[in-house]
Amino acid sequence: MNLVSKLTKKVKDGLQNVLNGTAQAKSSAEPELDPGQQVANIVKPLIENNELHKYIPYWASQGFHVAADVLQIERQQFSTTALEGLQSRFLPGVFVVGAAKSATTTLYEYLRNIPDICMSNPKEPYFFEYEYALGIDHYREKYFKHWMGEPIIGEARHRNLYLPYIARRIYEFNPAAKIIIIVRNPVDRAYSHWWHWFSRGLDTLSFREAIMIDYDRIQKNQNMDAKTLQEIYYAACEITNGRGPFRTYLDSGYYYKQIQRYRQVFPDEQIKVVCFSDLRRDAYAFIKSIEAFLNIDYYTKDNFSVLRSNQANEKEMKQPPMDPEVRQWLVDHYRDHNAKLSQIIDRDLSDWDRVSD
């Protein structure tokens, strides 16, 4: 009998007693171990051999669930040598870097549900943004305490696409990393970005006013180098909870410029650019294309279900339609940016240049 079946058969019925702290050994000539010890004896070697992640989905389907905090306690009982060996294999290699409001949260959720993948907790670490000097041990302990040896490790911080100094840092950290970039019609993306903050009371300006102020800021800062921007973000991130020192509604849609920074350090085969509209059109095909890029094959028609990233926000104010004059201005503003992007990703983006949806 394999370990999966063994654990399911012997422990499933006794698990609630383990959780309630009432498990006792059965009285017999050769009493069985209590369910808690059964769990420990069977799960511990799986953790030591980095195999636990393979079994959890099956146990869950059978009604057996393993809590992450319990696994952390078990892992802390390993020898120092075993822990050091596990830590030495910690090297995140999948980075969903943006763009903001382009379904990075949805993709994160799909990826974190795959047994061979460990995504950061929370979704968006600030490590490459302003904690880089603290080193990989800080990165692991702050954002990946739940890592149990899964072979693929990743994160999904959207501002890693926007900030000009991030691409080279990720390359220095892991030259073999794979970069996933989701792009969205920049006009709709900008409006969604503004609405995200306005609907929460964190921006009091109308969309027209916010865009014009953002445009003025971009014009004034055109010659700002990456080092200066880095220093500004370092000073601001702690007190703005990662929001940054100014609005980025407009220039977060300059995808060509941002993608080129990654292409300067990573080979094209390690960068995948996908479109938000493809996810909306056919989520399953979209995720399978991501899996192919990562050389994994987990989702099937049977275990796949469409996720919605904004379910928790259904009670928010309804987003009003965009002012047609503002939309026209934005379409004209982004036209050249879109044309350059279209060339490097070899995709027709002419629908982004239409004023009406």
C-alpha positions as a LaTeX table, in Angstrom:
\begin{tabular}{lrrr}
\hline
Residue & $x$ (\AA) & $y$ (\AA) & $z$ (\AA) \\
\hline
Met1 & 0.00 & 0.00 & 0.00 \\
Asn2 & 1.51 & 3.36 & $-0.98$ \\
Leu3 & 1.96 & 6.18 & 1.50 \\
Val4 & $-0.96$ & 8.19 & 0.16 \\
Ser5 & $-3.42$ & 5.33 & 0.62 \\
Lys6 & $-1.86$ & 4.36 & 3.95 \\
Leu7 & $-2.25$ & 7.83 & 5.39 \\
Thr8 & $-5.76$ & 8.24 & 4.02 \\
Lys9 & $-6.95$ & 4.91 & 5.40 \\
Lys10 & $-5.36$ & 4.99 & 8.85 \\
Val11 & $-5.62$ & 8.65 & 9.72 \\
Lys12 & $-8.62$ & 10.16 & 7.97 \\
Asp13 & $-11.14$ & 8.98 & 10.58 \\
Gly14 & $-8.93$ & 9.98 & 13.49 \\
Leu15 & $-7.87$ & 13.41 & 12.21 \\
Gln16 & $-10.59$ & 15.35 & 14.03 \\
Asn17 & $-9.48$ & 13.80 & 17.30 \\
Val18 & $-5.92$ & 14.93 & 16.57 \\
Leu19 & $-7.10$ & 18.47 & 15.94 \\
Asn20 & $-9.22$ & 18.43 & 19.11 \\
Gly21 & $-6.36$ & 17.07 & 21.19 \\
Thr22 & $-8.39$ & 14.06 & 22.32 \\
Ala23 & $-6.67$ & 11.29 & 20.37 \\
Gln24 & $-5.72$ & 8.24 & 22.39 \\
Ala25 & $-4.10$ & 4.95 & 21.54 \\
Lys26 & $-6.52$ & 2.07 & 21.13 \\
Ser27 & $-6.33$ & $-0.58$ & 23.85 \\
Ser28 & $-5.45$ & $-3.98$ & 22.43 \\
Ala29 & $-2.75$ & $-6.59$ & 22.67 \\
Glu30 & $-0.72$ & $-4.52$ & 20.21 \\
Pro31 & $-2.23$ & $-1.03$ & 20.43 \\
Glu32 & $-2.00$ & 1.09 & 17.32 \\
Leu33 & $-0.26$ & 4.40 & 17.47 \\
Asp34 & $-2.61$ & 7.29 & 18.10 \\
Pro35 & $-3.59$ & 9.25 & 14.96 \\
Gly36 & $-1.27$ & 12.13 & 15.79 \\
Gln37 & 1.77 & 9.87 & 15.88 \\
Gln38 & 0.60 & 8.20 & 12.67 \\
Val39 & 0.59 & 11.59 & 10.99 \\
Ala40 & 4.05 & 12.41 & 12.32 \\
Asn41 & 5.59 & 9.09 & 11.30 \\
Ile42 & 4.23 & 9.17 & 7.77 \\
Val43 & 4.43 & 12.90 & 6.97 \\
Lys44 & 7.94 & 13.52 & 8.36 \\
Pro45 & 9.82 & 11.40 & 5.76 \\
Leu46 & 7.78 & 13.00 & 2.99 \\
Ile47 & 8.93 & 16.42 & 4.17 \\
Glu48 & 12.53 & 15.28 & 4.52 \\
Asn49 & 12.44 & 13.90 & 0.95 \\
Asn50 & 10.72 & 17.03 & $-0.42$ \\
Glu51 & 7.74 & 14.94 & $-1.53$ \\
Leu52 & 4.95 & 16.26 & 0.68 \\
His53 & 3.59 & 18.70 & $-1.93$ \\
Lys54 & 2.82 & 15.75 & $-4.21$ \\
Tyr55 & 0.37 & 14.23 & $-1.74$ \\
Ile56 & $-1.53$ & 17.16 & $-0.28$ \\
Pro57 & $-3.96$ & 17.60 & $-3.26$ \\
Tyr58 & $-4.95$ & 13.93 & $-3.11$ \\
Trp59 & $-5.44$ & 13.99 & 0.66 \\
Ala60 & $-7.54$ & 17.12 & 0.32 \\
Ser61 & $-9.77$ & 15.38 & $-2.24$ \\
Gln62 & $-10.27$ & 12.60 & 0.33 \\
Gly63 & $-11.22$ & 15.00 & 3.10 \\
Phe64 & $-7.81$ & 15.08 & 4.78 \\
His65 & $-6.23$ & 18.51 & 5.17 \\
Val66 & $-2.76$ & 19.44 & 6.40 \\
Ala67 & $-2.37$ & 22.86 & 8.00 \\
Ala68 & 0.66 & 24.88 & 6.95 \\
Asp69 & 1.48 & 25.93 & 10.52 \\
Val70 & 1.58 & 22.28 & 11.59 \\
Leu71 & 4.02 & 21.50 & 8.79 \\
Gln72 & 6.24 & 24.35 & 9.93 \\
Ile73 & 6.44 & 22.78 & 13.39 \\
Glu74 & 7.36 & 19.45 & 11.87 \\
Arg75 & 10.03 & 21.03 & 9.69 \\
Gln76 & 11.65 & 22.75 & 12.65 \\
Gln77 & 12.33 & 19.32 & 14.15 \\
Phe78 & 14.69 & 18.41 & 11.31 \\
Ser79 & 18.41 & 18.30 & 11.87 \\
Thr80 & 20.43 & 21.43 & 11.16 \\
Thr81 & 22.03 & 19.69 & 8.20 \\
Ala82 & 18.65 & 18.82 & 6.69 \\
Leu83 & 17.40 & 22.37 & 7.07 \\
Glu84 & 20.53 & 23.85 & 5.57 \\
Gly85 & 20.20 & 21.49 & 2.63 \\
Leu86 & 16.63 & 22.62 & 2.04 \\
Gln87 & 17.51 & 26.29 & 2.36 \\
Ser88 & 20.38 & 25.93 & $-0.09$ \\
Arg89 & 17.84 & 24.93 & $-2.75$ \\
Phe90 & 15.71 & 28.03 & $-2.19$ \\
Leu91 & 15.88 & 30.10 & $-5.37$ \\
Pro92 & 12.72 & 31.78 & $-6.70$ \\
Gly93 & 12.61 & 31.52 & $-10.46$ \\
Val94 & 9.14 & 32.67 & $-11.57$ \\
Phe95 & 8.29 & 36.36 & $-11.50$ \\
Val96 & 4.89 & 37.73 & $-12.52$ \\
Val97 & 6.04 & 41.33 & $-12.74$ \\
Gly98 & 2.90 & 43.18 & $-13.89$ \\
Ala99 & 1.24 & 45.17 & $-15.19$ \\
Ala100 & $-0.90$ & 46.56 & $-12.39$ \\
Lys101 & $-4.66$ & 45.91 & $-12.75$ \\
Ser102 & $-4.04$ & 43.32 & $-15.46$ \\
Ala103 & $-5.10$ & 40.16 & $-13.56$ \\
Thr104 & $-1.78$ & 39.42 & $-11.87$ \\
Thr105 & $-3.76$ & 38.39 & $-8.77$ \\
Thr106 & $-5.81$ & 35.91 & $-10.78$ \\
Leu107 & $-2.68$ & 34.37 & $-12.28$ \\
Tyr108 & $-1.07$ & 34.25 & $-8.84$ \\
Glu109 & $-4.05$ & 32.27 & $-7.52$ \\
Tyr110 & $-3.90$ & 29.78 & $-10.38$ \\
Leu111 & $-0.17$ & 29.26 & $-9.84$ \\
Arg112 & $-0.33$ & 28.90 & $-6.07$ \\
Asn113 & $-2.87$ & 26.08 & $-6.46$ \\
Ile114 & $-0.38$ & 23.96 & $-8.41$ \\
Pro115 & 1.34 & 21.46 & $-6.05$ \\
Asp116 & 4.82 & 21.90 & $-7.55$ \\
Ile117 & 4.71 & 25.68 & $-7.16$ \\
Cys118 & 5.20 & 27.78 & $-4.04$ \\
Met119 & 4.14 & 31.40 & $-4.47$ \\
Ser120 & 5.09 & 34.09 & $-1.96$ \\
Asn121 & 2.88 & 35.06 & 0.95 \\
Pro122 & 1.78 & 37.78 & 0.61 \\
Lys123 & 1.41 & 37.94 & $-3.15$ \\
Glu124 & 3.55 & 41.05 & $-3.60$ \\
Pro125 & 6.90 & 41.12 & $-1.78$ \\
Tyr126 & 8.84 & 44.36 & $-1.59$ \\
Phe127 & 12.17 & 42.54 & $-1.70$ \\
Phe128 & 13.46 & 43.71 & $-5.08$ \\
Glu129 & 11.89 & 47.11 & $-4.55$ \\
Tyr130 & 13.62 & 48.17 & $-1.35$ \\
Glu131 & 14.76 & 45.14 & 0.68 \\
Tyr132 & 17.29 & 43.73 & $-1.75$ \\
Ala133 & 20.31 & 44.56 & 0.41 \\
Leu134 & 18.90 & 42.40 & 3.21 \\
Gly135 & 19.69 & 39.25 & 1.22 \\
Ile136 & 18.09 & 35.96 & 0.30 \\
Asp137 & 17.68 & 34.72 & 3.88 \\
His138 & 15.48 & 37.73 & 4.63 \\
Tyr139 & 13.52 & 37.09 & 1.42 \\
Arg140 & 12.90 & 33.48 & 2.36 \\
Glu141 & 12.02 & 34.09 & 6.00 \\
Lys142 & 9.69 & 37.02 & 5.36 \\
Tyr143 & 7.82 & 35.80 & 2.28 \\
Phe144 & 8.35 & 32.03 & 1.97 \\
Lys145 & 8.13 & 30.51 & 5.45 \\
His146 & 5.53 & 28.15 & 4.03 \\
Trp147 & 7.92 & 26.73 & 1.40 \\
Met148 & 8.21 & 22.96 & 1.78 \\
Gly149 & 10.69 & 22.20 & $-0.98$ \\
Glu150 & 8.43 & 22.75 & $-4.01$ \\
Pro151 & 10.68 & 22.86 & $-7.09$ \\
Ile152 & 9.15 & 26.06 & $-8.50$ \\
Ile153 & 9.12 & 29.21 & $-6.39$ \\
Gly154 & 7.66 & 32.54 & $-7.45$ \\
Glu155 & 6.06 & 35.87 & $-6.66$ \\
Ala156 & 3.77 & 38.41 & $-8.35$ \\
Arg157 & 4.71 & 42.01 & $-7.51$ \\
His158 & 3.24 & 44.26 & $-10.22$ \\
Arg159 & 5.54 & 47.21 & $-9.56$ \\
Asn160 & 8.53 & 45.09 & $-10.61$ \\
Leu161 & 7.56 & 45.88 & $-14.20$ \\
Tyr162 & 7.28 & 49.61 & $-13.63$ \\
Leu163 & 10.43 & 50.36 & $-11.66$ \\
Pro164 & 13.52 & 50.65 & $-13.91$ \\
Tyr165 & 16.04 & 49.12 & $-11.51$ \\
Ile166 & 14.20 & 45.85 & $-10.87$ \\
Ala167 & 14.92 & 43.86 & $-14.04$ \\
Arg168 & 18.68 & 43.83 & $-13.48$ \\
Arg169 & 18.25 & 42.93 & $-9.82$ \\
Ile170 & 16.13 & 39.91 & $-10.68$ \\
Tyr171 & 18.72 & 38.88 & $-13.27$ \\
Glu172 & 21.56 & 39.19 & $-10.77$ \\
Phe173 & 19.49 & 37.20 & $-8.28$ \\
Asn174 & 18.64 & 34.40 & $-10.73$ \\
Pro175 & 19.78 & 34.64 & $-14.38$ \\
Ala176 & 17.66 & 31.57 & $-15.20$ \\
Ala177 & 14.45 & 33.18 & $-13.93$ \\
Lys178 & 11.32 & 33.19 & $-16.05$ \\
Ile179 & 9.45 & 36.47 & $-16.38$ \\
Ile180 & 5.70 & 36.66 & $-16.98$ \\
Ile181 & 4.18 & 39.98 & $-18.07$ \\
Ile182 & 0.45 & 40.55 & $-18.54$ \\
Val183 & $-0.49$ & 43.60 & $-20.62$ \\
Arg184 & $-3.92$ & 45.17 & $-20.88$ \\
Asn185 & $-5.40$ & 47.92 & $-23.02$ \\
Pro186 & $-3.53$ & 50.80 & $-21.33$ \\
Val187 & $-6.55$ & 53.11 & $-21.40$ \\
Asp188 & $-8.72$ & 50.64 & $-19.50$ \\
Arg189 & $-5.81$ & 49.71 & $-17.27$ \\
Ala190 & $-5.25$ & 53.34 & $-16.26$ \\
Tyr191 & $-8.93$ & 53.82 & $-15.46$ \\
Ser192 & $-9.04$ & 50.62 & $-13.40$ \\
His193 & $-5.88$ & 51.71 & $-11.57$ \\
Trp194 & $-7.39$ & 55.09 & $-10.67$ \\
Trp195 & $-10.71$ & 53.52 & $-9.65$ \\
His196 & $-8.90$ & 51.07 & $-7.37$ \\
Trp197 & $-7.64$ & 53.96 & $-5.24$ \\
Phe198 & $-10.54$ & 56.39 & $-5.73$ \\
Ser199 & $-13.18$ & 53.85 & $-4.67$ \\
Arg200 & $-11.21$ & 53.24 & $-1.46$ \\
Gly201 & $-10.97$ & 56.95 & $-0.68$ \\
Leu202 & $-7.21$ & 57.03 & $-1.26$ \\
Asp203 & $-7.40$ & 59.37 & $-4.25$ \\
Thr204 & $-9.82$ & 62.30 & $-4.13$ \\
Leu205 & $-9.23$ & 63.60 & $-7.66$ \\
Ser206 & $-11.43$ & 62.85 & $-10.64$ \\
Phe207 & $-9.90$ & 60.62 & $-13.29$ \\
Arg208 & $-9.37$ & 63.60 & $-15.62$ \\
Glu209 & $-7.60$ & 65.58 & $-12.89$ \\
Ala210 & $-5.48$ & 62.63 & $-11.78$ \\
Ile211 & $-4.36$ & 61.84 & $-15.33$ \\
Met212 & $-3.40$ & 65.45 & $-16.05$ \\
Ile213 & $-1.38$ & 65.72 & $-12.81$ \\
Asp214 & 0.29 & 62.41 & $-13.64$ \\
Tyr215 & 1.08 & 63.66 & $-17.13$ \\
Asp216 & 2.67 & 66.84 & $-15.74$ \\
Arg217 & 4.75 & 64.76 & $-13.32$ \\
Ile218 & 6.01 & 62.57 & $-16.17$ \\
Gln219 & 6.99 & 65.59 & $-18.27$ \\
Lys220 & 8.91 & 67.14 & $-15.38$ \\
Asn221 & 10.68 & 63.89 & $-14.52$ \\
Gln222 & 11.58 & 62.73 & $-18.03$ \\
Asn223 & 15.30 & 62.96 & $-17.29$ \\
Met224 & 15.15 & 61.31 & $-13.86$ \\
Asp225 & 17.59 & 58.39 & $-13.79$ \\
Ala226 & 16.92 & 55.00 & $-12.26$ \\
Lys227 & 19.16 & 55.69 & $-9.27$ \\
Thr228 & 17.23 & 58.80 & $-8.30$ \\
Leu229 & 13.90 & 57.01 & $-8.70$ \\
Gln230 & 15.22 & 54.17 & $-6.59$ \\
Glu231 & 16.14 & 56.54 & $-3.78$ \\
Ile232 & 12.70 & 58.16 & $-3.92$ \\
Tyr233 & 10.99 & 54.79 & $-3.66$ \\
Tyr234 & 13.25 & 53.67 & $-0.83$ \\
Ala235 & 12.26 & 56.75 & 1.14 \\
Ala236 & 8.54 & 56.40 & 0.41 \\
Cys237 & 7.72 & 52.70 & 0.46 \\
Glu238 & 7.73 & 52.18 & 4.21 \\
Ile239 & 5.26 & 55.00 & 4.85 \\
Thr240 & 3.00 & 54.38 & 1.84 \\
Asn241 & 2.64 & 50.60 & 2.28 \\
Gly242 & 4.13 & 49.96 & $-1.14$ \\
Arg243 & 2.04 & 52.51 & $-3.05$ \\
Gly244 & 5.04 & 54.64 & $-3.93$ \\
Pro245 & 5.47 & 58.41 & $-3.78$ \\
Phe246 & 3.23 & 59.44 & $-6.67$ \\
Arg247 & 0.46 & 58.32 & $-9.02$ \\
Thr248 & 1.54 & 56.00 & $-11.82$ \\
Tyr249 & $-1.77$ & 55.72 & $-13.65$ \\
Leu250 & $-0.41$ & 56.92 & $-16.97$ \\
Asp251 & 3.13 & 55.61 & $-17.31$ \\
Ser252 & 2.28 & 52.16 & $-15.94$ \\
Gly253 & 0.91 & 51.65 & $-19.45$ \\
Tyr254 & 4.23 & 52.32 & $-21.19$ \\
Tyr255 & 4.71 & 48.59 & $-21.71$ \\
Tyr256 & 7.23 & 48.74 & $-24.53$ \\
Lys257 & 9.71 & 50.71 & $-22.45$ \\
Gln258 & 9.23 & 48.46 & $-19.44$ \\
Ile259 & 9.51 & 45.18 & $-21.35$ \\
Gln260 & 12.64 & 46.36 & $-23.10$ \\
Arg261 & 14.38 & 46.68 & $-19.74$ \\
Tyr262 & 13.82 & 42.95 & $-19.18$ \\
Arg263 & 14.87 & 42.09 & $-22.73$ \\
Gln264 & 18.16 & 43.89 & $-22.14$ \\
Val265 & 19.14 & 41.36 & $-19.46$ \\
Phe266 & 17.05 & 38.23 & $-20.08$ \\
Pro267 & 16.90 & 36.21 & $-23.32$ \\
Asp268 & 13.53 & 36.31 & $-25.05$ \\
Glu269 & 12.85 & 32.64 & $-24.33$ \\
Gln270 & 12.74 & 33.47 & $-20.59$ \\
Ile271 & 10.13 & 36.21 & $-21.03$ \\
Lys272 & 6.47 & 35.57 & $-21.74$ \\
Val273 & 4.17 & 38.46 & $-22.58$ \\
Val274 & 0.47 & 37.63 & $-22.48$ \\
Cys275 & $-2.69$ & 39.70 & $-22.83$ \\
Phe276 & $-5.39$ & 40.30 & $-20.27$ \\
Ser277 & $-8.00$ & 39.87 & $-22.99$ \\
Asp278 & $-6.83$ & 36.29 & $-23.62$ \\
Leu279 & $-7.47$ & 35.42 & $-19.99$ \\
Arg280 & $-10.95$ & 36.90 & $-20.20$ \\
Arg281 & $-11.67$ & 35.08 & $-23.44$ \\
Asp282 & $-10.42$ & 31.60 & $-22.54$ \\
Ala283 & $-8.95$ & 31.22 & $-19.06$ \\
Tyr284 & $-8.09$ & 27.55 & $-19.48$ \\
Ala285 & $-6.10$ & 28.07 & $-22.69$ \\
Phe286 & $-4.40$ & 31.06 & $-21.08$ \\
Ile287 & $-3.26$ & 29.05 & $-18.05$ \\
Lys288 & $-2.13$ & 26.11 & $-20.18$ \\
Ser289 & 0.10 & 28.51 & $-22.14$ \\
Ile290 & 1.64 & 29.66 & $-18.86$ \\
Glu291 & 2.17 & 26.06 & $-17.81$ \\
Ala292 & 3.91 & 25.29 & $-21.10$ \\
Phe293 & 6.23 & 28.25 & $-20.50$ \\
Leu294 & 7.06 & 26.87 & $-17.04$ \\
Asn295 & 7.42 & 23.28 & $-18.30$ \\
Ile296 & 4.67 & 21.92 & $-16.06$ \\
Asp297 & 1.37 & 20.17 & $-16.75$ \\
Tyr298 & $-1.12$ & 20.25 & $-13.89$ \\
Tyr299 & $-4.48$ & 21.69 & $-14.89$ \\
Thr300 & $-6.99$ & 19.62 & $-16.84$ \\
Lys301 & $-10.57$ & 20.29 & $-17.83$ \\
Asp302 & $-11.56$ & 18.28 & $-14.75$ \\
Asn303 & $-9.59$ & 20.17 & $-12.08$ \\
Phe304 & $-9.74$ & 23.66 & $-13.61$ \\
Ser305 & $-12.30$ & 26.28 & $-12.66$ \\
Val306 & $-12.42$ & 29.93 & $-13.63$ \\
Leu307 & $-11.31$ & 32.29 & $-10.88$ \\
Arg308 & $-12.39$ & 35.86 & $-10.38$ \\
Ser309 & $-9.84$ & 38.06 & $-8.64$ \\
Asn310 & $-12.33$ & 40.71 & $-7.54$ \\
Gln311 & $-14.92$ & 38.58 & $-5.77$ \\
Ala312 & $-14.07$ & 40.22 & $-2.46$ \\
Asn313 & $-14.82$ & 43.67 & $-3.91$ \\
Glu314 & $-18.34$ & 43.04 & $-5.21$ \\
Lys315 & $-19.87$ & 45.41 & $-2.64$ \\
Glu316 & $-17.77$ & 48.38 & $-3.76$ \\
Met317 & $-19.22$ & 51.34 & $-5.65$ \\
Lys318 & $-19.94$ & 50.58 & $-9.27$ \\
Gln319 & $-17.30$ & 52.02 & $-11.59$ \\
Pro320 & $-18.85$ & 54.76 & $-13.77$ \\
Pro321 & $-18.17$ & 54.99 & $-17.52$ \\
Met322 & $-15.09$ & 56.93 & $-18.60$ \\
Asp323 & $-15.46$ & 60.46 & $-20.00$ \\
Pro324 & $-15.29$ & 60.04 & $-23.83$ \\
Glu325 & $-13.00$ & 63.08 & $-24.18$ \\
Val326 & $-10.55$ & 61.63 & $-21.67$ \\
Arg327 & $-10.66$ & 58.27 & $-23.44$ \\
Gln328 & $-9.88$ & 59.95 & $-26.75$ \\
Trp329 & $-6.92$ & 61.78 & $-25.21$ \\
Leu330 & $-5.58$ & 58.55 & $-23.73$ \\
Val331 & $-6.01$ & 56.60 & $-26.97$ \\
Asp332 & $-4.00$ & 59.25 & $-28.80$ \\
His333 & $-1.41$ & 59.37 & $-26.02$ \\
Tyr334 & $-0.76$ & 55.63 & $-26.05$ \\
Arg335 & $-0.83$ & 55.12 & $-29.82$ \\
Asp336 & 2.93 & 55.23 & $-30.38$ \\
His337 & 3.62 & 53.17 & $-27.28$ \\
Asn338 & 1.21 & 50.51 & $-28.52$ \\
Ala339 & 2.76 & 50.43 & $-31.99$ \\
Lys340 & 6.21 & 49.72 & $-30.55$ \\
Leu341 & 4.84 & 47.05 & $-28.25$ \\
Ser342 & 3.01 & 45.39 & $-31.14$ \\
Gln343 & 6.30 & 44.97 & $-33.00$ \\
Ile344 & 8.25 & 43.30 & $-30.20$ \\
Ile345 & 5.48 & 40.89 & $-29.18$ \\
Asp346 & 4.39 & 40.28 & $-32.79$ \\
Arg347 & 0.73 & 40.89 & $-32.08$ \\
Asp348 & $-1.92$ & 43.13 & $-33.63$ \\
Leu349 & $-2.99$ & 45.65 & $-30.98$ \\
Ser350 & $-5.02$ & 47.91 & $-33.24$ \\
Asp351 & $-8.12$ & 47.35 & $-31.12$ \\
Trp352 & $-6.39$ & 49.33 & $-28.36$ \\
Asp353 & $-6.43$ & 52.37 & $-30.65$ \\
Arg354 & $-10.23$ & 52.46 & $-30.91$ \\
Val355 & $-12.09$ & 55.01 & $-28.80$ \\
Ser356 & $-15.23$ & 52.89 & $-28.38$ \\
Asp357 & $-15.17$ & 49.42 & $-26.84$ \\
\hline
\end{tabular}
